[in-house]
Amino acid sequence: MGRGKIVIRRIDNSTSRQVTFSKRRKGLLKKAKELSILCDAEVGLIIFSSTGRLYEFSSTSMKSVIERYNRSKGEGFQLLNPTTEMKFWQTEAAMFRQQLENLQDKHRQLMGEAINGMGIHELQALENQLEMSLKGVRMKKHELLTDQIRELREKGSRKHQENLELCRKANQVITRDESTEPPARARVDGTTREAPGADTLLAPLTLRPSSAEEVRSYHTYISL
């Protein structure tokens, strides 16, 4: 069963009124922030509680939002006048130049420059911001290094498997060649000469006879 429709009227109970104000204030500030991000809108929100406490949100700065509001309210319906329109755009250009200067000052502060006029609280806030930025950079660096190490390990594993497969195929070729070698040939003296094996091919052959009979037998074998 759905919730019933809430009657919009002043809450008499002070405690309930304060709780409702706190909840809805947070929701309203959240919606204002989301609107500025999603729609790239310049948003300014000002809230005063029943006790006179101020709550505000601005996507740029509250001062620039109020100045722009005052200019738009006073000149919004007079833009058809060329003089007024030129003045409006001159004011807008001056505001953007000021925002650019503020961003440049912020960038210099982040680089450790233009900090002579800053107080202890401003320096502490700047230090905290730099530490958070450095932490984010280190986390991203660690993530990239971890990915690279994992890729190198996977590549090394693939290369190892390829080497094992090549060794297996080479051993199969050697075994097949040994099994298809011709039978041993007979010497003239009635003995047999075994076909060289894989280990024999790696060693140098010595065919230096030590007697006249062996010399004749050697030349007869060569002529065959």
C-alpha positions as CSV (number, residue, x, y, z in Angstrom):
1,M,0.0,0.0,0.0
2,G,1.5,3.4,-1.0
3,R,2.1,6.3,1.3
4,G,-0.7,8.8,1.7
5,K,-0.5,12.3,0.4
6,I,1.2,14.6,2.8
7,V,-0.6,17.9,3.5
8,I,1.8,20.8,3.1
9,R,1.4,23.0,6.1
10,R,3.5,24.3,9.0
11,I,4.6,21.6,11.4
12,D,3.5,22.5,14.9
13,N,5.9,20.2,16.8
14,S,9.2,22.0,17.0
15,T,11.2,18.8,17.2
16,S,9.5,17.2,14.1
17,R,9.8,20.6,12.3
18,Q,13.6,20.7,12.9
19,V,14.0,17.0,11.8
20,T,12.0,17.6,8.7
21,F,14.0,20.8,8.0
22,S,17.3,19.0,8.3
23,K,16.3,16.1,6.0
24,R,14.7,18.3,3.3
25,R,17.6,20.8,3.5
26,K,20.1,18.1,2.8
27,G,18.0,16.7,-0.1
28,L,17.6,20.2,-1.6
29,L,21.3,20.9,-1.5
30,K,22.0,17.5,-3.0
31,K,19.6,18.2,-5.9
32,A,21.1,21.6,-6.5
33,K,24.6,20.1,-6.7
34,E,23.3,17.3,-9.1
35,L,21.6,19.9,-11.3
36,S,24.8,21.9,-11.6
37,I,26.8,18.8,-12.6
38,L,24.4,17.1,-14.9
39,C,23.2,20.2,-16.8
40,D,26.4,22.3,-16.5
41,A,24.2,25.0,-14.9
42,E,25.3,27.8,-12.6
43,V,23.3,27.2,-9.5
44,G,23.0,29.3,-6.3
45,L,21.0,28.2,-3.3
46,I,20.4,30.2,-0.1
47,I,18.5,28.9,2.9
48,F,17.8,30.6,6.2
49,S,16.4,28.4,9.0
50,S,13.8,29.5,11.4
51,T,16.5,30.4,13.9
52,G,18.3,32.6,11.3
53,R,21.1,30.1,10.5
54,L,22.4,30.4,6.9
55,Y,22.9,27.4,4.6
56,E,24.1,27.9,1.0
57,F,25.4,26.2,-2.1
58,S,26.9,27.6,-5.3
59,S,28.4,25.8,-8.3
60,T,30.9,28.6,-8.8
61,S,30.8,31.3,-6.0
62,M,27.8,32.8,-4.3
63,K,29.1,36.3,-5.0
64,S,29.3,35.8,-8.8
65,V,25.9,34.1,-8.8
66,I,24.3,37.0,-7.0
67,E,26.0,39.6,-9.2
68,R,24.9,37.7,-12.3
69,Y,21.4,37.5,-10.9
70,N,21.3,41.3,-10.2
71,R,22.6,42.0,-13.7
72,S,20.1,39.7,-15.4
73,K,17.2,41.0,-13.3
74,G,18.0,44.6,-14.1
75,E,19.0,44.2,-17.7
76,G,17.3,41.0,-18.8
77,F,14.4,42.7,-20.5
78,Q,16.6,45.5,-22.1
79,L,19.0,43.3,-24.2
80,L,17.4,44.6,-27.3
81,N,19.1,47.9,-26.7
82,P,22.5,47.7,-28.3
83,T,24.2,49.8,-25.7
84,T,22.8,47.7,-22.8
85,E,23.6,44.5,-24.6
86,M,27.2,45.6,-25.1
87,K,27.5,46.6,-21.5
88,F,26.1,43.2,-20.5
89,W,28.6,41.3,-22.5
90,Q,31.4,43.5,-21.3
91,T,30.4,42.6,-17.7
92,E,30.3,38.9,-18.6
93,A,33.7,39.1,-20.1
94,A,35.1,40.8,-17.0
95,M,33.6,38.1,-14.8
96,F,35.1,35.3,-16.9
97,R,38.5,37.1,-16.8
98,Q,38.2,37.2,-13.0
99,Q,37.4,33.5,-12.9
100,L,40.4,32.8,-15.1
101,E,42.6,34.8,-12.8
102,N,41.3,32.9,-9.8
103,L,42.0,29.6,-11.5
104,Q,45.5,30.7,-12.4
105,D,46.1,31.7,-8.9
106,K,44.8,28.4,-7.7
107,H,47.1,26.6,-10.1
108,R,50.1,28.6,-8.9
109,Q,49.3,27.7,-5.3
110,L,49.1,24.0,-6.2
111,M,52.6,24.4,-7.8
112,G,53.9,25.9,-4.5
113,E,54.0,29.4,-5.9
114,A,52.1,32.6,-4.8
115,I,51.6,31.3,-1.2
116,N,53.3,34.2,0.6
117,G,50.1,35.9,1.4
118,M,48.3,32.8,2.6
119,G,47.4,32.2,6.3
120,I,47.9,29.1,8.3
121,H,44.4,27.7,7.7
122,E,44.7,28.3,3.9
123,L,48.0,26.6,3.8
124,Q,46.7,23.7,5.8
125,A,43.7,23.3,3.4
126,L,46.1,23.5,0.5
127,E,48.3,20.8,2.0
128,N,45.3,18.5,2.6
129,Q,44.2,19.0,-1.0
130,L,47.7,18.2,-2.3
131,E,47.9,15.1,-0.1
132,M,44.6,13.8,-1.4
133,S,45.7,14.5,-5.0
134,L,49.0,12.7,-4.4
135,K,47.2,9.8,-2.8
136,G,45.0,9.5,-5.9
137,V,48.0,9.7,-8.2
138,R,49.9,6.9,-6.3
139,M,46.8,4.7,-6.3
140,K,46.5,5.1,-10.1
141,K,50.2,4.4,-10.5
142,H,50.1,1.3,-8.3
143,E,47.1,0.1,-10.3
144,L,48.9,0.5,-13.7
145,L,52.0,-1.2,-12.4
146,T,50.0,-4.1,-11.1
147,D,48.4,-4.5,-14.5
148,Q,51.7,-4.4,-16.2
149,I,53.2,-7.0,-13.9
150,R,50.3,-9.3,-14.4
151,E,50.5,-8.9,-18.2
152,L,54.3,-9.6,-18.1
153,R,53.7,-12.8,-16.0
154,E,51.0,-14.0,-18.4
155,K,53.3,-13.3,-21.4
156,G,56.2,-15.2,-19.7
157,S,53.9,-18.1,-19.0
158,R,52.8,-18.2,-22.7
159,K,56.5,-18.1,-23.8
160,H,57.3,-20.9,-21.4
161,Q,54.5,-23.1,-22.8
162,E,55.6,-22.3,-26.4
163,N,59.2,-23.4,-25.5
164,L,57.9,-26.6,-24.0
165,E,55.9,-27.3,-27.1
166,L,58.9,-26.6,-29.4
167,C,61.1,-29.0,-27.3
168,R,58.4,-31.7,-27.6
169,K,58.2,-31.3,-31.3
170,A,62.0,-31.3,-31.7
171,N,62.2,-34.5,-29.7
172,Q,59.6,-36.1,-31.9
173,V,61.5,-35.2,-35.0
174,I,64.8,-36.6,-33.6
175,T,63.0,-39.8,-32.5
176,R,61.4,-40.2,-36.0
177,D,64.7,-39.6,-37.7
178,E,66.5,-42.2,-35.6
179,S,63.8,-44.8,-36.3
180,T,64.1,-44.3,-40.1
181,E,67.9,-44.5,-40.3
182,P,69.3,-47.2,-42.7
183,P,70.7,-50.5,-41.3
184,A,74.4,-50.9,-40.5
185,R,76.7,-51.5,-43.5
186,A,79.1,-54.4,-43.7
187,R,82.8,-53.8,-43.8
188,V,85.1,-55.6,-46.2
189,D,86.6,-57.5,-43.2
190,G,83.3,-59.0,-42.3
191,T,82.5,-56.6,-39.5
192,T,79.6,-54.2,-39.4
193,R,79.7,-50.4,-39.0
194,E,76.8,-49.1,-37.0
195,A,75.0,-46.0,-38.2
196,P,75.8,-43.0,-36.1
197,G,73.3,-42.0,-33.5
198,A,72.3,-38.6,-32.3
199,D,75.1,-38.6,-29.6
200,T,77.6,-39.9,-32.1
201,L,76.9,-37.1,-34.5
202,L,77.8,-34.6,-31.8
203,A,81.3,-36.1,-31.4
204,P,84.1,-35.8,-34.1
205,L,84.9,-39.0,-36.0
206,T,88.5,-40.3,-35.9
207,L,89.5,-42.4,-39.0
208,R,93.3,-42.5,-38.6
209,P,94.6,-46.2,-39.3
210,S,97.6,-47.4,-37.4
211,S,98.7,-50.3,-39.8
212,A,99.2,-51.1,-43.5
213,E,96.4,-53.6,-43.5
214,E,94.0,-51.2,-41.9
215,V,95.0,-48.6,-44.5
216,R,94.1,-51.0,-47.4
217,S,90.8,-51.9,-45.7
218,Y,90.1,-48.2,-45.2
219,H,90.6,-47.3,-48.8
220,T,88.6,-50.3,-49.9
221,Y,85.7,-49.1,-47.6
222,I,85.9,-45.6,-49.0
223,S,85.7,-46.9,-52.6
224,L,82.5,-48.8,-51.8
